[in-house]
Amino acid sequence: MIRNYLKTAIRNLRRNKVFSAINIAGLATGLCGSIFIFLWVQDELSFDRGNPQAEDIFRVTVIDGSLHSAKVPLGMGPFLQQTLPVVKQGVRFSAADPQMMVHGDKRFVEKRIWFADSNFQQLFNFPLVKGDAQHLFQSKDEVLITESTAKRYFGDKDPMGERMSLQGQKDFVVTGVLKDLPANSHIQFDFLLPFAYVRDQETSFWNNFVYYSYLRLDHSAAVSPAAVARLEQSMDAAYKQNGRSEFSPLFQLQRLTEIHLGEHYMADVPGGGSLQDVRIFSLVAIFILVIACINFMNLSTALSSRRAKEVGLRKTVGASRAQLIAQFLGEAVFLAVLALGLGLLLVVALMPLFDQLTGKGFTIGMHPDGKALTRKLIE
């Protein structure tokens, strides 16, 4: 029976080539557009979710009147960690201005140099290729670099123990190599230097709002809005106790997984997305898919009305209503499968253009976690 239905579907496909081509091409185009949009949406929603402790990590932000800033005083994180048991860990970041890094005869002006506390790797847990995550930054002259950076400066040579000079003035020893950071992380750097190198130059620990501060909370507190609100009140009190009395800023916690699509603050890290755009494009993708399906059904219905003689003949030889329904549904599914295959071929063919349009890079293939479509950063 199924074999007969398949033969009939192929025969009708050949008999109505123009109609079939229009129907399949229309559905394939709609599927292709929807796949591209949903691929982009999924990527935007995946930011910073690779960290196993993502739900417990927050960034400290500050509001002072109309000023919303992602940078807070240097002393806030350590003070909270020392005084509040709910704060399990704190890490501070500072992004440097473009500076020249030198190794031998190779020198490049680097735009992604960050400074961080020694427990950076313990909190963010980025994959480490070389080095010991538990003993990073034991001295102020260490540097952590990414794989692509190591390739750029050292080629195939082992970078561990090699010296690199910052501005030709300060030497640092390579003590760790990270895998290139995930493209769906809002934290992006090529060089990570000890925060102690910057901190020793500081004279004010509470009145210089130029540092990013991240906190890992106890899980029971992290999932409780009331506990988070109490911690924010504690941060306000901490600044009143240690900061300048003429200022009364309000401190807030921004969950790690909400940074990329959340509110964008002054002095925020670059590359933030828009939750509104994600919602709009999701609706557009659904709209395209619905229109493509409606168009497919209308064309299929129009053609079926031209097959009255075939239906009558099948009834004459004993075909039941259920068998006729199964036949037409089977033919529709057959055309839909062909359209899906063509749509996937279009996705593969147009992927380079999509990469250029979005500034992202996607590859087709099976990922270890079972995802068929994976993403990489375009260099």
KADA-V293715 format. One record per pair of residues at least 24 apart in sequence whose ideal C-beta (glycine too) atoms are under 10 Angstrom apart, sorted by the first residue. I is the first residue (numbers start at 0). J is the second residue. D is the distance in whole Angstrom. If there is no record, write none. Layout:
# KADA-V293715
I;J;D, I;J;D
This chain:
# KADA-V293715
0;322;8, 0;325;8, 0;326;9, 0;329;10, 1;325;9, 1;326;10, 1;329;7, 3;326;9, 4;322;9, 4;325;7, 4;326;5, 4;327;9, 4;328;9, 4;329;5, 4;330;7, 4;333;9, 5;329;8, 5;330;9, 5;333;7, 7;306;10, 7;309;8, 7;313;10, 7;326;7, 7;327;10, 7;329;9, 7;330;7, 7;333;10, 8;326;8, 8;327;10, 8;329;7, 8;330;4, 8;331;9, 8;332;9, 8;333;5, 8;334;8, 8;337;10, 9;330;9, 9;333;8, 11;302;8, 11;303;10, 11;306;8, 11;309;9, 11;330;7, 11;333;10, 11;334;10, 12;330;8, 12;333;8, 12;334;8, 12;337;8, 14;302;10, 15;302;6, 15;305;9, 15;306;10, 18;298;7, 18;299;9, 18;301;8, 18;302;6, 18;305;9, 19;298;9, 19;299;10, 19;302;9, 19;334;7, 19;337;9, 21;294;9, 21;295;10, 21;298;7, 22;294;8, 22;295;6, 22;296;10, 22;297;9, 22;298;5, 22;299;7, 22;301;10, 22;302;8, 22;331;10, 22;334;6, 22;335;10, 22;337;9, 22;338;8, 23;295;9, 23;298;10, 23;334;6, 23;335;9, 23;336;10, 23;337;5, 23;338;5, 23;339;10, 23;340;9, 23;341;6, 23;342;9, 24;338;8, 24;341;7, 24;342;10, 24;345;10, 25;290;9, 25;291;6, 25;292;10, 25;294;5, 25;295;7, 25;298;8, 25;338;8, 26;288;9, 26;291;5, 26;292;7, 26;294;7, 26;295;5, 26;296;10, 26;298;9, 26;299;10, 26;334;8, 26;335;7, 26;337;9, 26;338;4, 26;339;8, 26;341;8, 26;342;7, 27;291;9, 27;295;10, 27;335;10, 27;337;8, 27;338;4, 27;339;7, 27;340;8, 27;341;4, 27;342;4, 27;343;9, 27;344;8, 27;345;6, 27;346;10, 28;287;9, 28;291;7, 28;338;9, 28;341;9, 28;342;7, 28;345;7, 29;284;10, 29;286;10, 29;287;5, 29;288;6, 29;289;9, 29;290;7, 29;291;2, 29;292;7, 29;293;10, 29;294;8, 29;295;8, 29;338;9, 29;342;8, 30;287;9, 30;288;7, 30;291;7, 30;292;9, 30;335;9, 30;338;6, 30;339;6, 30;340;10, 30;341;8, 30;342;3, 30;343;8, 30;345;8, 30;346;8, 31;287;9, 31;291;10, 31;338;10, 31;339;10, 31;341;8, 31;342;5, 31;343;8, 31;344;9, 31;345;4, 31;346;6, 31;347;10, 31;348;9, 31;349;7, 31;353;10, 32;283;9, 32;284;7, 32;287;5, 32;288;8, 32;291;8, 32;342;9, 32;345;9, 32;346;10, 32;349;10, 33;283;9, 33;284;5, 33;285;8, 33;286;9, 33;287;5, 33;288;4, 33;289;10, 33;291;8, 33;342;9, 34;284;8, 34;288;9, 34;339;10, 34;342;7, 34;343;8, 34;345;9, 34;346;5, 34;353;10, 34;372;9, 35;280;10, 35;284;8, 35;287;10, 35;345;9, 35;346;7, 35;349;8, 35;350;9, 35;352;10, 35;353;6, 35;356;9, 35;357;9, 35;361;9, 36;280;5, 36;281;7, 36;282;10, 36;283;6, 36;284;4, 36;285;9, 36;287;8, 36;288;9, 36;353;10, 37;280;9, 37;281;8, 37;284;5, 37;285;9, 37;288;9, 37;372;10, 38;284;10, 38;346;8, 38;350;9, 38;353;8, 38;357;9, 38;359;9, 38;361;6, 38;372;6, 38;374;8, 39;272;10, 39;276;9, 39;277;9, 39;280;7, 39;281;10, 39;284;9, 39;353;8, 39;356;9, 39;357;6, 39;359;7, 39;361;9, 39;374;10, 40;276;9, 40;277;6, 40;278;9, 40;280;6, 40;281;5, 40;283;10, 40;284;7, 41;183;10, 41;277;10, 41;281;10, 41;370;9, 41;372;8, 41;374;9, 42;182;8, 42;183;6, 42;272;9, 42;277;10, 42;357;8, 42;359;6, 42;361;8, 42;372;9, 42;373;10, 42;374;5, 43;183;8, 43;259;7, 43;260;6, 43;272;5, 43;273;8, 43;274;8, 43;276;8, 43;277;5, 43;280;9, 43;281;10, 43;357;10, 43;359;10, 44;183;9, 44;256;9, 44;259;9, 44;260;7, 44;272;9, 44;274;9, 44;277;7, 44;281;10, 45;181;9, 45;182;10, 45;183;5, 45;184;10, 45;256;9, 45;259;9, 45;370;10, 45;374;8, 46;181;9, 46;182;9, 46;183;5, 46;184;7, 46;185;6, 46;255;9, 46;256;7, 46;257;9, 46;258;7, 46;259;4, 46;260;7, 46;270;9, 46;271;9, 46;272;7, 47;123;9, 47;181;9, 47;183;7, 47;184;6, 47;185;6, 47;186;8, 47;254;9, 47;255;5, 47;256;5, 47;257;9, 47;258;6, 47;259;6, 47;260;10, 48;181;10, 48;183;8, 48;184;9, 48;255;9, 48;256;6, 48;259;10, 49;123;10, 49;124;9, 49;125;9, 49;126;10, 49;181;6, 49;183;7, 49;184;7, 49;368;10, 50;122;8, 50;123;6, 50;124;6, 50;125;9, 50;181;10, 50;184;8, 50;215;10, 50;255;7, 50;256;9, 51;124;7, 52;87;9, 52;88;9, 52;121;10, 52;122;8, 52;123;9, 52;124;7, 52;215;6, 52;216;10, 52;218;9, 52;221;9, 52;255;9, 53;123;10, 53;124;10, 53;221;10, 53;254;8, 53;255;5, 53;256;5, 54;216;10, 54;218;8, 54;221;6, 54;222;7, 54;254;7, 54;255;8, 54;256;7, 55;87;8, 55;88;9, 55;122;10, 55;214;9, 55;215;5, 55;216;5, 55;217;8, 55;218;5, 55;219;10, 55;220;8, 55;221;4, 55;222;8, 55;254;9, 55;255;8, 56;87;10, 56;88;9, 56;90;9, 56;122;7, 56;123;8, 56;213;6, 56;214;7, 56;215;5, 56;216;8, 56;221;8, 56;252;10, 56;254;8, 56;255;4, 56;256;8, 56;258;10, 57;86;10, 57;212;9, 57;213;7, 57;214;5, 57;215;8, 57;216;7, 57;221;7, 57;227;8, 57;230;9, 57;231;10, 57;251;9, 57;252;4, 57;253;6, 57;254;6, 57;255;7, 57;256;10, 57;257;9, 57;258;9, 58;92;9, 58;185;9, 58;211;7, 58;212;7, 58;213;5, 58;214;8, 58;251;9, 58;252;7, 58;253;5, 58;254;8, 58;255;7, 58;257;9, 58;258;6, 58;261;9, 58;264;9, 58;267;10, 58;268;10, 59;89;9, 59;91;10, 59;210;9, 59;211;8, 59;212;4, 59;213;7, 59;214;6, 59;230;10, 59;231;9, 59;234;7, 59;250;6, 59;251;8, 59;252;6, 59;253;8, 60;211;9, 60;212;9, 60;231;10, 60;248;10, 60;249;9, 60;250;7, 60;251;5, 60;252;8, 60;253;5, 60;258;10, 60;261;10, 60;262;8, 60;264;6, 60;265;10, 60;267;9, 61;208;7, 61;212;10, 61;234;9, 61;235;10, 61;238;9, 61;246;10, 61;248;5, 61;249;7, 61;250;5, 61;251;7, 61;264;8, 61;265;10, 62;248;7, 62;249;5, 62;250;8, 62;251;6, 62;264;9, 63;208;9, 63;246;7, 63;247;8, 63;248;4, 63;249;7, 63;250;10, 64;247;10, 64;248;9, 64;249;10, 65;265;10, 66;208;9, 66;248;8, 66;264;9, 66;265;6, 67;249;10, 67;251;9, 67;262;7, 67;263;9, 67;264;5, 67;265;6, 67;266;10, 67;267;9, 68;208;6, 68;209;9, 68;248;9, 68;264;5, 68;265;5, 68;266;6, 68;267;8, 69;208;10, 69;210;10, 69;211;6, 69;212;9, 69;253;8, 69;258;9, 69;262;9, 69;263;8, 69;264;4, 69;265;7, 69;266;6, 69;267;4, 69;268;7, 69;271;10, 70;94;10, 70;207;9, 70;208;5, 70;209;5, 70;210;6, 70;211;6, 70;212;8, 70;264;8, 70;265;8, 70;266;5, 70;267;9, 71;205;10, 71;207;10, 71;208;6, 71;209;9, 71;210;6, 71;211;8, 71;212;5, 71;234;8, 71;238;9, 71;248;9, 71;250;7, 72;203;8, 72;204;7, 72;205;5, 72;206;7, 72;207;6, 72;208;6, 72;209;9, 72;210;7, 72;212;8, 72;237;9, 72;238;7, 72;241;8, 72;242;7, 72;243;10, 72;248;9, 72;250;10, 73;194;9, 73;197;9, 73;198;7, 73;201;6, 73;203;8, 73;204;5, 73;205;7, 73;206;9, 73;207;6, 73;208;9, 73;209;8, 73;210;5, 73;212;8, 74;201;9, 74;203;9, 74;204;4, 74;205;5, 74;206;9, 74;207;10, 74;210;9, 74;212;10, 74;237;8, 74;238;9, 74;241;6, 74;242;9, 75;204;9, 75;205;8, 75;208;10, 75;210;8, 75;212;6, 75;214;9, 75;234;7, 75;237;7, 75;238;7, 75;241;9, 75;242;9, 75;250;7, 76;116;8, 76;210;8, 76;211;10, 76;212;4, 76;213;8, 76;214;7, 76;234;10, 77;116;9, 77;204;9, 77;212;9, 78;204;9, 78;205;9, 78;233;10, 78;234;9, 78;237;6, 78;238;9, 78;240;9, 78;241;7, 79;212;9, 79;214;7, 79;216;10, 79;230;8, 79;233;7, 79;234;7, 79;237;7, 79;250;10, 80;214;8, 80;215;9, 82;233;8, 82;237;8, 82;240;10, 83;214;9, 83;216;9, 83;217;10, 83;220;9, 83;229;9, 83;230;7, 83;233;6, 83;234;9, 83;237;9, 84;217;7, 84;220;9, 85;214;9, 85;216;6, 85;217;5, 85;219;9, 85;220;5, 85;221;9, 85;223;10, 85;226;7, 85;227;10, 85;229;8, 85;230;6, 85;233;9, 86;214;5, 86;215;8, 86;216;6, 86;217;8, 86;220;9, 86;230;7, 86;233;9, 87;122;9, 87;214;8, 87;215;5, 87;216;6, 87;217;6, 87;218;9, 87;220;9, 87;221;10, 88;116;9, 88;118;6, 88;121;7, 88;122;6, 88;213;9, 88;214;7, 88;215;4, 88;216;9, 89;116;8, 89;118;8, 89;122;8, 89;212;7, 89;213;7, 89;214;5, 89;215;7, 90;115;6, 90;116;5, 90;117;9, 90;118;6, 90;119;5, 90;120;9, 90;121;8, 90;122;5, 90;123;8, 90;194;9, 90;211;9, 90;212;8, 90;213;5, 90;214;8, 90;215;8, 91;115;7, 91;116;5, 91;118;10, 91;119;9, 91;194;6, 91;197;9, 91;198;9, 91;210;5, 91;211;7, 91;212;5, 91;213;8, 92;116;8, 92;119;8, 92;186;8, 92;188;9, 92;191;9, 92;194;8, 92;210;7, 92;211;4, 92;212;8, 92;213;7, 92;268;9, 93;192;9, 93;194;7, 93;196;10, 93;197;6, 93;198;9, 93;209;7, 93;210;5, 93;211;7, 94;186;10, 94;187;10, 94;188;8, 94;209;9, 94;210;10, 94;211;8, 94;266;9, 94;268;7, 94;269;9, 95;165;9, 95;188;9, 95;190;9, 95;192;8, 95;197;8, 98;165;6, 98;166;6, 98;168;10, 98;190;9, 99;164;8, 99;165;8, 99;166;6, 99;167;7, 99;168;10, 100;142;9, 100;144;9, 100;148;9, 100;151;10, 100;152;8, 100;163;6, 100;164;7, 100;165;6, 100;166;8, 100;167;9, 100;171;9, 100;189;9, 100;190;7, 101;152;9, 101;162;10, 101;163;7, 101;164;4, 101;165;8, 101;166;8, 101;167;5, 101;168;10, 101;170;9, 102;151;10, 102;152;5, 102;153;7, 102;158;9, 102;161;7, 102;162;7, 102;163;5, 102;164;7, 102;173;9, 103;152;8, 103;153;9, 103;161;9, 103;162;9, 103;163;9, 103;164;10, 105;151;8, 105;152;6, 105;153;9, 105;154;10, 105;163;9, 106;152;9, 106;163;10, 106;164;9, 106;166;10, 106;167;8, 107;148;9, 107;151;7, 107;152;8, 107;189;9, 109;148;8, 109;151;10, 109;165;9, 109;188;9, 109;189;6, 109;190;6, 110;188;10, 110;189;8, 110;269;10, 111;145;9, 111;148;9, 111;180;10, 111;187;6, 111;188;5, 111;189;4, 111;190;7, 111;191;10, 111;269;10, 112;142;9, 112;165;8, 112;188;7, 112;189;7, 112;190;5, 112;191;8, 112;192;7, 113;143;9, 113;186;8, 113;187;9, 113;188;4, 113;189;9, 113;190;7, 113;191;5, 113;192;7, 113;194;9, 113;211;9, 113;268;10, 114;188;10, 114;190;9, 114;191;7, 114;192;5, 114;193;7, 114;194;5, 114;195;9, 114;196;6, 114;197;5, 114;198;8, 114;210;9, 115;143;8, 115;186;9, 115;188;9, 115;191;6, 115;192;8, 115;193;8, 115;194;5, 115;197;10, 115;211;9, 115;213;10, 116;193;8, 116;194;5, 116;195;8, 116;198;9, 116;212;10, 116;213;9, 117;141;9, 117;193;7, 117;194;8, 117;195;8, 118;194;10, 118;215;10, 119;143;8, 119;186;10, 119;191;7, 119;193;10, 119;194;8, 119;213;9, 120;175;8, 120;177;8, 120;191;9, 121;215;9, 122;213;7, 122;214;9, 122;215;6, 122;255;10, 123;177;10, 123;180;9, 123;184;8, 123;186;7, 123;213;8, 123;215;10, 123;255;9, 125;177;5, 125;178;7, 125;179;9, 125;180;6, 125;181;8, 125;184;8, 125;186;8, 125;191;10, 126;177;7, 126;178;4, 126;179;9, 126;180;9, 126;181;9, 127;175;6, 127;176;7, 127;177;6, 127;178;8, 128;158;10, 128;159;10, 128;175;8, 128;176;5, 128;177;7, 128;178;6, 128;179;10, 129;157;8, 129;158;8, 129;159;5, 129;173;9, 129;174;9, 129;175;6, 129;176;4, 129;177;9, 130;159;7, 130;173;8, 130;174;6, 130;175;3, 130;176;6, 130;177;8, 131;174;8, 131;175;7, 132;175;8, 132;177;10, 134;174;8, 134;175;9, 135;174;7, 135;175;6, 135;191;9, 135;193;8, 136;174;8, 136;175;9, 136;191;9, 136;192;8, 136;193;4, 136;194;8, 136;195;7, 136;196;9, 137;174;8, 137;193;9, 137;195;10, 138;171;10, 138;172;8, 138;174;9, 138;193;7, 138;195;8, 138;196;10, 139;169;9, 139;171;9, 139;192;9, 139;193;5, 139;194;9, 139;195;5, 139;196;5, 139;197;10, 139;198;9, 139;199;7, 140;169;8, 140;170;6, 140;171;5, 140;172;6, 140;174;9, 140;192;9, 140;193;8, 140;195;10, 140;196;8, 141;171;6, 141;172;6, 141;173;8, 141;174;4, 141;175;8, 141;191;9, 141;192;8, 141;193;6, 141;195;10, 141;196;9, 142;170;9, 142;171;4, 142;172;7, 142;173;6, 142;174;7, 142;175;8, 142;190;6, 142;191;7, 142;192;6, 142;193;8, 142;196;10, 143;171;9, 143;173;8, 143;174;7, 143;175;4, 143;176;8, 143;177;6, 143;188;9, 143;189;10, 143;190;7, 143;191;4, 143;192;8, 143;193;9, 144;171;10, 144;173;6, 144;174;10, 144;175;8, 144;176;6, 144;177;7, 144;188;9, 144;189;7, 144;190;6, 144;191;8, 144;192;10, 145;176;7, 145;177;5, 145;178;7, 145;179;5, 145;180;6, 145;187;9, 145;188;8, 145;189;5, 145;190;8, 145;191;9, 146;176;6, 146;177;7, 146;178;6, 146;179;5, 146;180;10, 147;177;10, 147;178;9, 147;179;5, 147;180;10, 147;189;8, 147;376;10, 147;378;7, 148;173;10, 148;176;8, 148;177;9, 148;179;9, 148;188;9, 148;189;5, 148;190;7, 149;173;8, 149;176;5, 149;177;9, 149;189;10, 150;176;10, 150;179;10, 151;189;9, 163;190;8, 163;192;10, 165;190;9, 165;192;8, 165;196;9, 169;196;8, 171;196;9, 179;375;9, 179;376;7, 179;378;9, 180;376;8, 181;374;9, 181;375;9, 181;376;8, 182;270;10, 182;359;7, 182;360;8, 182;374;6, 182;375;6, 182;376;4, 182;377;8, 183;259;8, 183;359;9, 183;374;7, 183;375;10, 183;376;9, 184;255;10, 184;258;10, 184;259;9, 184;270;10, 184;376;10, 185;255;8, 185;256;10, 185;258;5, 185;259;5, 185;260;10, 185;261;10, 185;267;9, 185;268;6, 185;269;9, 185;270;7, 185;271;7, 185;272;9, 186;211;9, 186;213;9, 186;255;10, 186;258;9, 186;268;7, 186;270;10, 187;268;8, 187;269;8, 187;270;7, 187;376;8, 188;268;10, 203;242;10, 203;243;9, 204;241;8, 204;242;9, 205;237;9, 205;238;7, 205;240;9, 205;241;5, 205;242;4, 205;243;8, 206;238;10, 206;241;9, 206;242;6, 206;243;5, 206;246;8, 208;242;10, 208;246;10, 208;248;8, 208;265;10, 208;266;8, 209;266;8, 211;266;9, 211;267;9, 211;268;7, 212;250;10, 213;252;10, 213;253;10, 213;255;7, 213;258;10, 214;252;7, 214;255;10, 215;255;9, 216;252;8, 221;252;9, 221;254;8, 221;255;10, 227;251;9, 227;252;6, 227;254;9, 228;252;9, 270;358;9, 291;338;9, 291;342;9, 292;335;9, 295;331;8, 295;334;8, 295;335;7, 295;338;7, 296;331;8, 298;334;9, 299;327;8, 299;330;8, 299;331;6, 299;334;7, 299;335;9, 300;327;10, 300;331;10, 302;327;10, 302;330;9, 303;327;6, 303;330;9, 303;331;9, 306;330;10, 346;372;9
